[in-house]
Amino acid sequence: MKKMKIISLLIAFTVFTITVKSQITNPLNTAKDKSSDRVNDKVDQGIDKGLDKVEGVFKKKDKTKTDKTSKDTATSKSGSSTSTTSTSATPTLETYSKYDFIPGSSILFYDDFSQDAIGDFPALWNTNGSAEVVTTNLYPGRWLKFLMTNSALWTDSLLKLPENYTIEYDAIPIKDNQNNMAGYDFRLIQSQNTRAYDWGAIPGKAGLLYTIEYYGKPTYRTYMNMEGGDGLGLDGGNDDKADYQKLDQKYHVAIWVQKSRVRIYQDQNKVFDLPKAFSLSGIKMDRIRFEEGGAMISNIRIAVGLPDTRSKLITDGKLVSYGCYFDSGSSILKPESYGTLKDIAAVLKDNPTVKIKIVGYTDSDGDDATNITLSKNRALAVKDALNKTFGIDNSMMDTDGKGKADPVSTNATSAGKAMNRRVEFIKM
C-alpha cells in the first residue's frame, strides 16, 4: 500500500512537471532567451529525477555502472584509528624501476613503537624536548610525533655501525604552531657527548645532516667537525619538485652507507648520491637523531649492509631476505621491494638451471592458521613479481609458507619480530 502511494505521488509529480513544461514551451512564448533555456533545463532535471525514483521502486541501480564510477579504497586499522587510501594512487613495482636500494640483512636497531604505550615517550630514545607515541587516521601503526625548536630526540644507546649499513624510516611531515609545514632534520653523527645531546650548530665529531625544509625541499650536509666548531665537508640541495615532501603524506626514506659513499632515497627516487661524503679518516657514526621541526616517524630500521646475493644463493644455497616489503597483515608486495627482487632476478638469469623455493615467514603475532596463510600468500606474491616483472620462468620457482615456525630471533621485542618477518630463497 505504501509503495502504491509513493508511485501515485511520483506519477502525479511527473504529470505536473510535463504540464508546466508544455506551458513554458508554448508557441506563444517563442522568444527562447537564456533565462527560459535555464527554466527548461530545470524542468527536464525534475522529470528525470521523478522517473528515476519511479524506476527505483521496481529495480535496483545498475551495479556495473556504479562499480565503474566508484573509487576503490583500501582500509586498514590500528587501534581506534582508521586509514583509507585510494588504490588508484598506489605505486607499482614498475614505478620503482630505477630503485636500486637493497636493505641490510642483519638488524642492528629497529623500532616501530609497538611496545610503547600511546602518549608515552619511547623506551629506546632520549630527548631534551618532548615527543609522544601516537596513532593517526592517516596511516596504520604507531608513530613518534615531535615538534621541536632547539631540541632533538636521539637513540639512547650508541650504535655499533660497520663500514657498510643501511638506515630506513617512514616519516609524515606535520604542521608547526603557525599552521605551516614544519619540516625536520635527520642527523647521523659520531657523538662527542656519548651520554646525552651534542649541542651546537655542528654537533658531534662528524655527521650527515638530511633536512626537509619547511616548504618540502630536501638538502644535505656531511661534515667533519674541526676544532673551533667549523665543519669541513659537503653540502647541497635538491630542486626537483618531485622530491619535495608535502604535509600529511607518508614517505619512506632509505640511506645506504658504503664506506665513504652515501646514497639517500625517498620512496622510488634516489635523491642524493655522494661518493665522497665520508672521505675523511676516523669517521665512525654511532647515533641517529631527529631535530628542529616536526614530523611523525616510525619503522626505523638500521642493518648491516646488503648480503652477497650471488654467493648466498648459489654457493651457500640459501638467501635470507628482508627486502620483500609488506604492510602488516597484508600479502600485497610493496614497490620498495624492487631493488631486492631485481638483484635476485639477475642471479637467476645468470644461472638458468638453478631452481629455488621461496618461503615466507611471519612473527608470532596472530593465530597460527592466519600466519600460515599469510606467509604462503607472501611467497606467492614474490614469485608472481619475479615472473611478471623480471621474466623469471615459473618452472624455476616453488613456494611455501611456514608462518611463525623456525624463528631466527626472539618474538619478545620489536627488533626480534622484524628479524622473524622474512622471505627465504632456497636453492633446490
C-alpha positions as CSV (number, residue, x, y, z in Angstrom):
1,M,0.0,0.0,0.0
2,K,2.8,2.3,0.9
3,K,4.6,1.6,-2.4
4,M,1.4,2.4,-4.4
5,K,1.0,5.8,-2.6
6,I,4.6,6.6,-3.5
7,I,4.1,5.6,-7.1
8,S,0.9,7.7,-7.3
9,L,2.6,10.7,-5.9
10,L,5.6,10.4,-8.3
11,I,3.3,9.9,-11.3
12,A,1.3,13.0,-10.3
13,F,4.5,15.0,-9.9
14,T,5.7,13.8,-13.3
15,V,2.3,14.8,-15.0
16,F,2.5,18.2,-13.3
17,T,6.1,18.9,-14.5
18,I,5.2,17.8,-18.0
19,T,2.3,20.2,-17.9
20,V,4.5,23.0,-16.7
21,K,7.0,22.3,-19.4
22,S,4.3,22.4,-22.1
23,Q,3.3,25.9,-20.8
24,I,6.8,27.1,-20.9
25,T,7.4,25.9,-24.4
26,N,4.0,27.1,-25.7
27,P,4.4,28.5,-29.3
28,L,3.2,31.9,-27.9
29,N,6.5,32.1,-26.0
30,T,8.8,31.8,-29.0
31,A,11.4,34.0,-27.6
32,K,13.9,31.4,-26.4
33,D,16.3,33.5,-24.4
34,K,18.9,32.2,-22.0
35,S,16.6,32.5,-19.0
36,S,13.9,30.3,-20.5
37,D,16.5,27.8,-21.5
38,R,17.6,27.5,-17.9
39,V,14.0,27.0,-16.8
40,N,13.6,24.2,-19.4
41,D,16.7,22.6,-18.1
42,K,15.5,22.7,-14.6
43,V,12.2,21.1,-15.6
44,D,14.0,18.4,-17.5
45,Q,16.0,17.6,-14.5
46,G,12.8,17.4,-12.4
47,I,11.3,15.0,-14.8
48,D,14.4,12.8,-14.9
49,K,14.5,12.7,-11.1
50,G,10.9,11.8,-10.9
51,L,11.3,9.0,-13.4
52,D,14.4,7.7,-11.6
53,K,12.5,7.5,-8.4
54,V,9.7,5.6,-10.1
55,E,12.1,3.2,-11.7
56,G,13.9,2.8,-8.4
57,V,10.8,1.3,-6.8
58,F,10.9,-1.6,-9.3
59,K,14.6,-2.3,-9.8
60,K,18.0,-1.6,-8.3
61,K,20.5,0.6,-10.0
62,D,22.9,-1.0,-12.4
63,K,25.6,-2.4,-10.2
64,T,28.2,-2.5,-13.0
65,K,27.7,1.2,-13.7
66,T,28.1,2.0,-10.0
67,D,31.3,0.0,-9.7
68,K,32.9,1.7,-12.7
69,T,32.3,5.2,-11.2
70,S,33.3,4.4,-7.7
71,K,36.8,4.6,-6.4
72,D,38.5,1.5,-5.0
73,T,39.7,2.0,-1.5
74,A,41.9,0.0,0.9
75,T,41.2,0.4,4.6
76,S,43.4,-0.7,7.5
77,K,43.0,-0.2,11.2
78,S,45.4,0.5,14.1
79,G,43.6,0.7,17.4
80,S,40.7,3.1,17.1
81,S,42.2,4.9,14.2
82,T,41.3,4.1,10.6
83,S,43.3,4.8,7.4
84,T,41.6,4.8,4.0
85,T,43.7,5.4,0.9
86,S,42.8,5.2,-2.8
87,T,44.4,2.4,-4.6
88,S,44.4,4.4,-7.8
89,A,47.3,6.4,-6.3
90,T,49.2,3.2,-5.1
91,P,52.6,3.0,-6.7
92,T,53.5,-0.3,-8.5
93,L,56.8,-2.2,-8.9
94,E,57.2,-0.6,-12.4
95,T,57.3,2.9,-10.8
96,Y,60.4,1.8,-8.9
97,S,62.3,0.7,-12.0
98,K,65.3,2.9,-11.1
99,Y,65.3,2.0,-7.4
100,D,68.4,0.1,-6.5
101,F,68.3,0.2,-2.7
102,I,68.8,-3.2,-1.0
103,P,68.3,-3.2,2.8
104,G,70.9,-4.7,5.1
105,S,70.3,-8.2,6.3
106,S,71.2,-8.2,10.0
107,I,69.3,-5.8,12.1
108,L,71.3,-3.5,14.5
109,F,68.4,-1.3,15.6
110,Y,64.6,-1.5,15.0
111,D,61.7,0.4,16.4
112,D,58.0,0.6,15.3
113,F,56.9,1.8,18.8
114,S,54.6,-1.2,19.1
115,Q,55.9,-1.9,22.6
116,D,55.4,1.6,23.8
117,A,52.1,2.9,25.3
118,I,50.2,5.6,23.4
119,G,51.1,9.0,24.9
120,D,54.4,7.9,26.3
121,F,57.9,8.8,25.2
122,P,59.5,5.6,23.7
123,A,61.9,3.5,25.7
124,L,64.8,3.3,23.2
125,W,65.1,7.1,22.7
126,N,66.2,10.1,24.7
127,T,65.3,13.8,24.3
128,N,65.9,17.3,25.6
129,G,62.5,18.3,24.3
130,S,59.3,16.4,24.1
131,A,57.6,13.8,21.9
132,E,55.0,11.1,22.2
133,V,53.8,7.8,20.7
134,V,50.5,8.3,18.8
135,T,48.2,6.6,16.3
136,T,46.9,8.6,13.3
137,N,43.9,8.3,11.0
138,L,46.3,8.9,8.1
139,Y,48.3,5.6,8.2
140,P,48.2,2.4,10.4
141,G,50.7,1.6,13.1
142,R,52.2,3.6,15.9
143,W,54.2,6.8,15.3
144,L,56.5,9.0,17.3
145,K,55.2,12.6,16.9
146,F,57.6,15.5,17.6
147,L,57.5,19.3,17.1
148,M,60.8,20.8,18.2
149,T,62.8,24.0,18.4
150,N,66.4,24.0,19.6
151,S,65.9,20.4,20.8
152,A,66.1,16.9,19.5
153,L,65.4,13.2,20.1
154,W,68.0,10.5,19.6
155,T,68.8,6.8,20.0
156,D,69.7,6.4,23.7
157,S,72.3,3.7,23.3
158,L,75.2,4.1,21.0
159,L,75.0,2.2,17.7
160,K,77.8,-0.1,16.6
161,L,77.8,0.6,12.9
162,P,80.1,-1.2,10.4
163,E,81.6,0.2,7.3
164,N,78.5,-0.8,5.2
165,Y,75.0,-0.4,6.6
166,T,71.5,0.9,5.8
167,I,69.1,3.2,7.6
168,E,65.4,3.3,6.9
169,Y,62.4,5.1,8.3
170,D,58.9,6.3,7.5
171,A,58.0,9.9,8.0
172,I,54.9,12.1,7.8
173,P,55.6,15.8,7.8
174,I,53.2,17.8,10.1
175,K,52.3,21.5,10.7
176,D,54.1,23.9,13.0
177,N,52.4,26.2,15.5
178,Q,51.7,28.7,12.7
179,N,49.9,26.1,10.7
180,N,52.7,25.8,8.2
181,M,54.7,22.7,7.3
182,A,57.3,22.4,10.0
183,G,60.0,20.4,8.1
184,Y,62.5,18.4,10.1
185,D,66.2,17.4,10.3
186,F,67.6,13.8,10.4
187,R,71.1,13.6,11.6
188,L,73.6,10.7,11.6
189,I,76.5,11.6,13.9
190,Q,79.6,10.5,15.6
191,S,78.9,11.6,19.1
192,Q,81.1,13.7,21.3
193,N,78.9,13.6,24.4
194,T,78.1,9.9,24.2
195,R,75.7,10.0,27.2
196,A,73.5,12.9,26.1
197,Y,72.7,15.6,23.5
198,D,75.5,17.1,21.5
199,W,74.9,20.8,21.4
200,G,75.9,23.4,18.8
201,A,75.2,24.2,15.1
202,I,77.6,21.5,14.0
203,P,77.2,18.8,16.7
204,G,79.3,15.7,17.2
205,K,82.7,14.9,15.8
206,A,81.3,14.3,12.3
207,G,77.9,13.7,10.7
208,L,75.4,13.7,7.9
209,L,72.5,16.2,8.1
210,Y,69.5,15.4,5.9
211,T,66.9,18.2,6.0
212,I,63.4,18.5,4.7
213,E,62.9,22.3,4.7
214,Y,59.6,23.8,5.8
215,Y,58.4,24.0,2.2
216,G,59.4,20.5,1.4
217,K,62.8,20.8,-0.3
218,P,65.4,18.2,0.6
219,T,69.0,19.3,1.4
220,Y,72.1,17.6,2.9
221,R,75.3,18.3,4.6
222,T,78.1,16.0,5.5
223,Y,80.8,17.3,7.8
224,M,83.9,16.6,10.0
225,N,83.7,18.9,13.0
226,M,87.0,20.7,13.3
227,E,88.3,22.4,16.4
228,G,86.6,25.7,16.9
229,G,83.2,24.5,15.5
230,D,83.9,24.7,11.8
231,G,82.5,21.9,9.7
232,L,84.6,20.6,6.8
233,G,82.6,18.6,4.2
234,L,80.0,18.8,1.6
235,D,76.6,20.4,1.3
236,G,73.9,20.7,-1.3
237,G,70.2,20.7,-2.2
238,N,67.7,19.1,-4.5
239,D,65.4,21.4,-6.5
240,D,63.4,18.6,-8.2
241,K,59.8,19.4,-7.2
242,A,59.0,15.6,-7.4
243,D,61.2,15.1,-4.4
244,Y,59.6,17.9,-2.2
245,Q,57.7,16.4,0.7
246,K,54.2,17.5,1.5
247,L,52.1,17.8,4.6
248,D,50.4,14.6,5.9
249,Q,51.8,12.3,3.3
250,K,54.0,9.3,4.2
251,Y,57.5,9.0,2.8
252,H,59.9,6.1,3.0
253,V,63.4,7.4,3.5
254,A,66.4,5.0,2.9
255,I,70.1,5.8,3.5
256,W,72.8,3.5,2.2
257,V,76.3,4.0,3.6
258,Q,79.2,2.1,1.9
259,K,82.4,3.3,3.5
260,S,82.7,6.9,2.1
261,R,79.7,6.7,-0.2
262,V,76.3,7.8,0.9
263,R,73.1,7.4,-1.1
264,I,69.7,8.8,0.1
265,Y,66.4,7.6,-1.3
266,Q,62.9,8.9,-0.9
267,D,60.3,6.4,-2.0
268,Q,61.2,5.4,-5.6
269,N,63.7,8.2,-6.2
270,K,67.4,8.4,-5.4
271,V,67.6,12.0,-4.0
272,F,71.4,12.2,-3.4
273,D,74.4,10.0,-4.3
274,L,77.6,11.3,-2.6
275,P,80.6,9.2,-3.5
276,K,83.0,11.0,-1.0
277,A,80.6,12.0,1.7
278,F,82.7,10.5,4.5
279,S,86.1,10.6,2.8
280,L,88.0,11.9,5.9
281,S,89.6,9.3,8.1
282,G,88.5,8.5,11.6
283,I,84.7,8.8,11.0
284,K,82.6,6.2,12.8
285,M,79.0,7.1,13.2
286,D,77.2,5.9,16.4
287,R,73.8,7.7,16.7
288,I,70.8,8.9,14.8
289,R,68.5,11.8,15.8
290,F,65.6,13.9,14.6
291,E,65.5,17.6,15.4
292,E,64.4,21.2,14.5
293,G,60.9,20.8,13.1
294,G,58.0,18.4,13.2
295,A,57.1,15.0,11.8
296,M,55.7,11.6,12.8
297,I,58.2,8.8,12.3
298,S,58.0,5.0,12.5
299,N,59.6,1.8,11.3
300,I,63.1,2.9,12.0
301,R,65.5,0.1,10.8
302,I,69.3,0.0,10.8
303,A,71.0,-3.0,9.5
304,V,74.4,-4.4,8.4
305,G,74.9,-3.8,4.7
306,L,73.5,-5.9,1.9
307,P,74.3,-9.6,1.6
308,D,76.2,-11.0,-1.4
309,T,73.2,-12.3,-3.2
310,R,75.0,-14.5,-5.7
311,S,77.2,-16.1,-3.0
312,K,74.4,-16.7,-0.5
313,L,72.0,-18.2,-3.1
314,I,74.3,-20.1,-5.4
315,T,77.2,-21.1,-3.1
316,D,75.6,-21.3,0.3
317,G,72.2,-22.5,-1.1
318,K,70.1,-20.0,0.9
319,L,69.4,-16.3,0.9
320,V,67.5,-14.7,3.8
321,S,65.9,-11.5,2.6
322,Y,64.4,-8.6,4.4
323,G,63.9,-6.6,1.2
324,C,60.5,-8.0,0.3
325,Y,58.2,-5.5,2.0
326,F,54.6,-6.0,3.1
327,D,52.3,-4.0,5.2
328,S,51.2,-5.7,8.5
329,G,48.8,-8.5,7.8
330,S,49.0,-8.0,4.0
331,S,50.3,-10.1,1.2
332,I,50.5,-7.2,-1.3
333,L,54.1,-6.7,-2.2
334,K,55.2,-3.1,-1.7
335,P,57.1,-1.5,-4.6
336,E,60.1,-0.7,-2.3
337,S,60.9,-4.4,-2.9
338,Y,62.1,-3.6,-6.4
339,G,65.8,-3.4,-5.7
340,T,66.0,-6.7,-3.9
341,L,63.9,-8.6,-6.4
342,K,65.9,-7.1,-9.3
343,D,69.1,-8.4,-7.6
344,I,67.7,-11.9,-7.1
345,A,66.3,-12.0,-10.7
346,A,69.8,-11.1,-12.1
347,V,71.3,-14.1,-10.2
348,L,68.6,-16.5,-11.5
349,K,69.0,-15.2,-15.1
350,D,72.8,-15.8,-14.9
351,N,72.1,-19.4,-13.6
352,P,69.2,-20.6,-15.7
353,T,69.5,-24.2,-14.4
354,V,69.0,-23.2,-10.8
355,K,65.6,-23.8,-9.2
356,I,64.6,-22.1,-6.0
357,K,61.9,-22.4,-3.3
358,I,60.5,-19.1,-1.9
359,V,59.4,-19.5,1.7
360,G,57.6,-16.8,3.7
361,Y,57.8,-16.4,7.5
362,T,55.9,-14.2,9.9
363,D,56.4,-13.2,13.6
364,S,54.3,-14.7,16.3
365,D,51.6,-12.1,16.4
366,G,48.2,-13.5,15.4
367,D,46.9,-17.1,15.3
368,D,48.8,-19.9,13.6
369,A,46.4,-20.6,10.8
370,T,46.2,-16.9,9.7
371,N,50.0,-16.7,9.8
372,I,50.5,-19.8,7.7
373,T,48.1,-18.5,5.1
374,L,49.7,-15.1,5.1
375,S,53.2,-16.4,4.7
376,K,52.2,-18.7,1.8
377,N,50.5,-15.8,0.1
378,R,53.5,-13.6,0.5
379,A,55.7,-16.2,-1.0
380,L,53.3,-16.4,-4.0
381,A,53.4,-12.6,-4.3
382,V,57.2,-12.7,-4.6
383,K,57.1,-15.5,-7.2
384,D,54.5,-13.6,-9.2
385,A,56.6,-10.4,-9.2
386,L,59.7,-12.3,-10.3
387,N,57.8,-13.8,-13.1
388,K,55.7,-10.9,-14.3
389,T,58.1,-8.0,-13.7
390,F,61.5,-9.7,-14.2
391,G,60.7,-12.6,-16.6
392,I,61.8,-15.5,-14.3
393,D,60.0,-18.6,-15.5
394,N,57.5,-20.0,-13.1
395,S,59.0,-23.5,-13.6
396,M,62.2,-22.3,-11.8
397,M,60.3,-21.4,-8.6
398,D,58.3,-23.2,-6.0
399,T,56.7,-21.6,-2.9
400,D,55.8,-22.3,0.7
401,G,54.9,-20.5,3.9
402,K,55.7,-21.5,7.4
403,G,54.1,-18.8,9.5
404,K,55.8,-18.2,12.8
405,A,57.8,-21.5,12.6
406,D,61.6,-21.6,12.8
407,P,62.2,-18.1,14.3
408,V,65.7,-16.7,13.9
409,S,65.3,-14.3,16.8
410,T,63.1,-13.7,19.8
411,N,59.4,-12.6,19.4
412,A,59.6,-10.7,22.7
413,T,61.0,-7.5,21.1
414,S,60.2,-5.4,18.0
415,A,63.6,-5.9,16.6
416,G,63.3,-9.7,17.1
417,K,59.9,-9.7,15.4
418,A,61.4,-7.8,12.5
419,M,64.1,-10.4,12.0
420,N,61.5,-13.2,12.0
421,R,59.4,-11.5,9.3
422,R,61.4,-12.6,6.3
423,V,61.4,-14.3,3.0
424,E,63.9,-17.1,2.3
425,F,65.2,-18.2,-1.1
426,I,66.4,-21.8,-1.0
427,K,68.3,-23.5,-3.8
428,M,66.7,-26.8,-4.7
